[in-house]
Amino acid sequence: MPTRYTVVCDDDQSRVIETLARRYGITSEEVIQQLIESGLDDIENTPA
């Protein structure tokens, strides 16, 4: 079962997320999910 998290973004971050969503024709939720996945991949692939 998925876990739900709440993300709080400032105005600048929100604008960037909305811009990306419009550019790629996806929802802001999908943009946030992709950003989280990308960040986690970067962390996993960075030497400790």
Contacts in CASP RR format, 6 or more apart in sequence:
PFRMAT RR
TARGET T0000
AUTHOR 0000-0000-0000
METHOD contacts of the structure
MODEL  1
MPTRYTVVCDDDQSRVIETLARRYGITSEEVIQQLIESGLDDIENTPA
7 32 0 8 1.000
9 17 0 8 1.000
17 28 0 8 1.000
17 31 0 8 1.000
17 32 0 8 1.000
17 35 0 8 1.000
18 28 0 8 1.000
20 31 0 8 1.000
21 27 0 8 1.000
21 28 0 8 1.000
21 30 0 8 1.000
21 31 0 8 1.000
24 31 0 8 1.000
END
